[in-house]
Amino acid sequence: MSNFWSIFVIVLVVGNILGMVWLLFSTSKGSDVNEAETTGHEWDGIKELNNPLPRWWLWLFVLTIVYAVGYLYFYPGLGSYEGSLGWSQKGEFEQAIVENNARKAEFYAEFKEMDIPVLATSAKAMEAAERLFGNNCSTCHGSGGGGAKGFPNLTDDDWLYNNDPASLVATLTNGRAGVMPNLNLSPSDVTVMAYYVKHLAGDEVSEHVQLEGKKRFATCAACHGQDGTGNKALGAPNLTDNVWLHGSRIADIEKILREGKRGNMPSFKSILSQDEIRLLSAYVLTLSSSEEASAE
């Protein structure tokens, strides 16, 4: 705050308090006032008396002024004056952060030496991890981890990337960026490829679609593999398991083929501590029904 505005605030506050003191005592009346005195206002035989305020009421006002002066002495309120106690809202906030970090460090120290699969068996750790999941992950993946269109289901056996502990920690720490490029196909080729992708997942299609689709799938195989089972190193989905991240309708698949798709899993390294990331990784393992995850 500049000196000008500091002085402006001080003058305004002090002037307001002095004005209240003057107003209070200049309008007060002594106890010798005639109690029968009226203001002169009368209506329907009812007269308005001009009695003074009770003394206790007057001194209550005085106490509020004394309280205000005391508050402004001990706490910030007069421009740049920081108060005799040195208290500030920012300081209290920073102290609360320090205390909270100390409590968290004490809590997570219990789990520091545990491997992630062992963490997944700790009821105390998973209770905390469930809250972390609700605060940070449920917006996209749902409160139970069931996912939504465009957001993976974390409770099934289908994983774009590996679901071993190290991969889960890497995903939460660094995030993931998936890209499905626009292949610049003609409208007819888009339709053929959409049906062929459904065929890979088990749908019956015509022999023409199978032949034409297989030819064009050579481009897709670079990421999804020759057999369409995907590539976890790239995050390329398995097209044969009938699990559809962006919708299973022909129209949904055609849209992806026409426009491409970018997926983004944000990095949490600037939001969560490494201890919290480890707990979340363990919690995701408990959500998955994968035998592989359980074995890990």
C-alpha positions as CSV (number, residue, x, y, z in Angstrom):
1,M,0.0,0.0,0.0
2,S,1.4,3.4,-0.9
3,N,1.9,6.2,1.7
4,F,-1.0,8.2,0.2
5,W,-3.5,5.4,0.5
6,S,-2.2,4.4,3.9
7,I,-2.7,8.0,5.2
8,F,-6.1,8.2,3.5
9,V,-7.3,5.0,5.3
10,I,-5.9,6.2,8.6
11,V,-7.6,9.6,8.4
12,L,-10.9,7.9,7.3
13,V,-10.9,5.4,10.1
14,V,-9.8,7.8,12.9
15,G,-12.2,10.5,11.6
16,N,-15.0,8.0,11.6
17,I,-14.3,7.0,15.2
18,L,-14.0,10.6,16.4
19,G,-17.2,11.4,14.6
20,M,-19.0,8.6,16.4
21,V,-17.7,9.9,19.8
22,W,-18.9,13.4,19.0
23,L,-22.3,12.3,17.8
24,L,-22.8,10.1,20.8
25,F,-22.1,12.7,23.5
26,S,-23.4,15.7,21.6
27,T,-26.9,14.1,21.4
28,S,-26.9,12.5,24.8
29,K,-29.1,14.0,27.5
30,G,-28.5,14.2,31.2
31,S,-30.6,12.3,33.8
32,D,-32.2,15.6,34.9
33,V,-34.3,15.8,31.7
34,N,-38.0,16.1,32.3
35,E,-39.3,12.6,31.7
36,A,-42.6,14.1,30.5
37,E,-40.9,16.1,27.7
38,T,-42.2,15.1,24.3
39,T,-40.9,15.6,20.8
40,G,-44.0,17.4,19.8
41,H,-45.2,14.5,17.6
42,E,-48.7,13.3,18.4
43,W,-51.1,11.1,16.5
44,D,-54.5,9.9,17.6
45,G,-53.8,11.0,21.2
46,I,-50.5,9.1,21.3
47,K,-47.5,11.4,22.1
48,E,-43.8,10.6,21.4
49,L,-41.7,11.1,24.5
50,N,-38.2,12.5,24.3
51,N,-36.6,10.4,27.0
52,P,-32.8,9.9,27.0
53,L,-31.2,6.6,26.3
54,P,-30.6,4.4,29.3
55,R,-27.1,5.0,30.8
56,W,-26.1,1.3,30.3
57,W,-27.0,1.6,26.6
58,L,-24.9,4.8,26.3
59,W,-21.9,3.1,27.9
60,L,-22.3,0.0,25.8
61,F,-21.8,2.3,22.8
62,V,-18.7,3.7,24.5
63,L,-17.4,0.2,25.0
64,T,-17.8,-0.6,21.3
65,I,-15.6,2.5,20.5
66,V,-13.0,1.4,23.1
67,Y,-13.0,-2.1,21.5
68,A,-12.5,-0.6,18.0
69,V,-9.6,1.4,19.2
70,G,-8.0,-1.6,20.9
71,Y,-8.6,-3.8,17.9
72,L,-6.9,-1.2,15.6
73,Y,-3.9,-1.1,18.1
74,F,-3.4,-4.8,18.2
75,Y,-4.4,-5.8,14.6
76,P,-3.9,-4.4,11.1
77,G,-6.5,-1.8,10.1
78,L,-4.9,1.6,10.0
79,G,-3.3,1.8,6.6
80,S,0.1,0.2,6.5
81,Y,0.2,-0.2,10.3
82,E,0.7,-4.0,11.0
83,G,-0.6,-4.0,14.6
84,S,1.4,-4.5,17.8
85,L,0.8,-8.3,17.7
86,G,2.3,-8.7,14.2
87,W,-0.7,-10.8,13.1
88,S,-1.7,-11.0,9.5
89,Q,-4.1,-13.2,7.5
90,K,-1.3,-14.3,5.2
91,G,0.9,-15.2,8.2
92,E,-1.9,-17.3,9.7
93,F,-2.5,-19.0,6.4
94,E,1.2,-19.8,6.0
95,Q,1.4,-21.1,9.6
96,A,-1.6,-23.3,8.9
97,I,0.1,-24.7,5.8
98,V,3.3,-25.5,7.9
99,E,1.2,-27.3,10.5
100,N,-0.8,-29.2,8.0
101,N,2.4,-30.3,6.2
102,A,3.8,-31.5,9.5
103,R,0.7,-33.5,10.2
104,K,0.8,-35.0,6.7
105,A,4.5,-35.9,7.0
106,E,3.7,-37.7,10.3
107,F,0.8,-39.6,8.7
108,Y,2.6,-40.6,5.6
109,A,5.8,-41.7,7.5
110,E,3.9,-44.8,8.4
111,F,3.6,-45.9,4.8
112,K,6.9,-44.7,3.4
113,E,8.6,-48.1,3.5
114,M,5.6,-50.0,2.2
115,D,5.6,-51.2,-1.4
116,I,2.5,-50.1,-3.4
117,P,0.9,-53.6,-3.5
118,V,1.2,-53.7,0.3
119,L,-0.2,-50.2,0.6
120,A,-3.3,-51.5,-1.3
121,T,-4.0,-53.9,1.6
122,S,-3.8,-51.2,4.3
123,A,-7.3,-50.1,5.4
124,K,-5.9,-46.9,6.9
125,A,-3.9,-46.0,3.8
126,M,-6.8,-46.7,1.5
127,E,-9.2,-44.6,3.6
128,A,-6.9,-41.6,3.0
129,A,-6.4,-42.6,-0.7
130,E,-10.2,-42.8,-1.2
131,R,-10.4,-39.1,-0.1
132,L,-7.5,-38.2,-2.4
133,F,-9.3,-39.9,-5.3
134,G,-12.5,-38.1,-4.6
135,N,-10.8,-34.7,-4.5
136,N,-8.6,-35.2,-7.5
137,C,-9.7,-38.0,-9.8
138,S,-13.5,-38.4,-9.5
139,T,-14.3,-35.4,-11.6
140,C,-13.2,-37.3,-14.7
141,H,-13.2,-41.0,-13.7
142,G,-16.3,-40.9,-11.5
143,S,-16.6,-41.4,-7.7
144,G,-16.2,-45.2,-8.1
145,G,-13.6,-45.1,-10.9
146,G,-16.1,-46.3,-13.5
147,G,-15.1,-43.6,-15.9
148,A,-17.3,-41.9,-18.6
149,K,-17.2,-41.3,-22.3
150,G,-13.6,-40.1,-23.0
151,F,-12.4,-41.0,-19.5
152,P,-11.1,-44.5,-18.9
153,N,-12.9,-47.0,-16.6
154,L,-10.4,-47.8,-13.8
155,T,-12.4,-50.8,-12.5
156,D,-12.0,-53.1,-15.4
157,D,-9.1,-55.1,-16.9
158,D,-8.6,-52.8,-19.9
159,W,-5.6,-50.5,-19.6
160,L,-4.3,-48.0,-22.2
161,Y,-0.9,-48.1,-20.4
162,N,0.4,-50.8,-18.1
163,N,-1.2,-51.1,-14.6
164,D,1.9,-52.2,-12.7
165,P,2.8,-49.9,-9.8
166,A,5.6,-48.2,-11.5
167,S,3.4,-47.3,-14.5
168,L,0.6,-46.0,-12.3
169,V,3.1,-43.8,-10.4
170,A,4.5,-42.5,-13.7
171,T,1.0,-41.8,-15.1
172,L,0.0,-39.8,-12.0
173,T,3.4,-38.0,-11.7
174,N,3.9,-37.0,-15.4
175,G,0.5,-37.3,-16.9
176,R,-0.2,-38.9,-20.3
177,A,-0.9,-37.4,-23.7
178,G,-2.6,-39.7,-26.3
179,V,-3.0,-38.7,-29.9
180,M,-5.1,-40.4,-32.5
181,P,-4.3,-38.6,-35.8
182,N,-6.7,-37.6,-38.5
183,L,-6.0,-40.1,-41.3
184,N,-7.5,-37.9,-44.1
185,L,-9.6,-40.8,-45.4
186,S,-12.4,-40.4,-47.9
187,P,-16.0,-40.6,-46.5
188,S,-16.4,-44.1,-48.0
189,D,-13.1,-45.2,-46.5
190,V,-14.1,-43.8,-43.1
191,T,-17.2,-45.9,-43.1
192,V,-15.4,-49.1,-44.2
193,M,-12.8,-48.6,-41.5
194,A,-15.4,-48.0,-38.9
195,Y,-17.1,-51.3,-39.7
196,Y,-13.7,-53.0,-39.9
197,V,-12.8,-51.8,-36.4
198,K,-16.1,-53.2,-35.1
199,H,-15.3,-56.4,-36.9
200,L,-12.0,-56.6,-35.0
201,A,-14.1,-56.5,-31.8
202,G,-16.2,-59.4,-33.0
203,D,-19.0,-58.0,-35.1
204,E,-20.0,-59.7,-38.3
205,V,-19.3,-57.7,-41.5
206,S,-19.3,-58.3,-45.2
207,E,-16.4,-59.9,-47.0
208,H,-15.9,-56.6,-48.9
209,V,-15.5,-54.7,-45.6
210,Q,-13.0,-57.3,-44.3
211,L,-10.9,-57.1,-47.5
212,E,-10.9,-53.3,-47.9
213,G,-10.6,-52.7,-44.2
214,K,-7.6,-55.0,-43.8
215,K,-5.8,-53.1,-46.6
216,R,-6.3,-49.7,-45.0
217,F,-5.6,-51.0,-41.5
218,A,-1.9,-51.3,-42.4
219,T,-1.6,-47.6,-41.5
220,C,-3.4,-48.1,-38.2
221,A,-1.2,-51.2,-37.4
222,A,1.8,-48.9,-36.7
223,C,0.2,-48.0,-33.3
224,H,-2.6,-50.6,-32.8
225,G,-0.6,-53.6,-34.0
226,Q,-1.2,-55.9,-36.9
227,D,-3.9,-57.8,-35.0
228,G,-5.4,-54.6,-33.4
229,T,-4.5,-55.6,-29.9
230,G,-2.9,-52.2,-29.2
231,N,0.3,-51.0,-27.8
232,K,0.6,-50.1,-24.1
233,A,3.9,-48.3,-24.7
234,L,2.1,-45.8,-26.9
235,G,-1.2,-45.9,-25.1
236,A,-2.8,-47.2,-28.3
237,P,-6.1,-49.0,-27.4
238,N,-6.8,-52.6,-27.9
239,L,-9.5,-52.7,-30.7
240,T,-10.4,-56.3,-30.2
241,D,-11.7,-56.4,-26.7
242,N,-15.0,-54.6,-27.2
243,V,-14.1,-51.8,-24.7
244,W,-14.8,-48.4,-26.2
245,L,-13.4,-45.2,-24.6
246,H,-15.2,-42.8,-26.9
247,G,-18.3,-44.7,-27.8
248,S,-19.0,-48.0,-29.7
249,R,-21.5,-46.7,-32.3
250,I,-20.4,-46.6,-36.0
251,A,-21.0,-42.8,-35.8
252,D,-18.6,-42.5,-32.8
253,I,-15.9,-44.5,-34.6
254,E,-16.3,-42.5,-37.8
255,K,-16.0,-39.2,-36.0
256,I,-12.6,-40.4,-34.5
257,L,-11.4,-41.5,-37.9
258,R,-12.4,-38.2,-39.5
259,E,-11.3,-35.8,-36.8
260,G,-8.7,-37.7,-34.8
261,K,-8.6,-37.4,-31.0
262,R,-6.3,-36.0,-28.4
263,G,-6.5,-37.4,-24.9
264,N,-4.8,-35.7,-21.9
265,M,-4.3,-37.1,-18.4
266,P,-2.9,-34.1,-16.4
267,S,0.3,-34.4,-14.3
268,F,-0.2,-34.3,-10.5
269,K,3.4,-33.7,-9.5
270,S,2.7,-30.1,-8.7
271,I,-0.5,-30.9,-6.9
272,L,0.2,-34.0,-4.9
273,S,3.2,-35.1,-2.9
274,Q,5.0,-38.3,-3.9
275,D,3.6,-40.0,-0.8
276,E,0.0,-39.1,-2.0
277,I,0.8,-40.3,-5.5
278,R,1.9,-43.6,-4.1
279,L,-1.3,-44.0,-2.1
280,L,-3.4,-43.1,-5.1
281,S,-1.6,-45.7,-7.2
282,A,-2.3,-48.3,-4.6
283,Y,-6.0,-47.2,-4.6
284,V,-6.3,-47.6,-8.3
285,L,-4.9,-51.1,-8.0
286,T,-7.8,-51.9,-5.6
287,L,-10.3,-50.5,-8.0
288,S,-9.2,-52.8,-10.8
289,S,-10.6,-56.3,-11.1
290,S,-7.5,-57.4,-13.0
291,E,-5.8,-60.5,-11.7
292,E,-2.6,-59.1,-12.9
293,A,-3.1,-56.0,-10.7
294,S,-3.9,-58.2,-7.7
295,A,-0.8,-60.4,-8.3
296,E,1.4,-57.3,-8.5
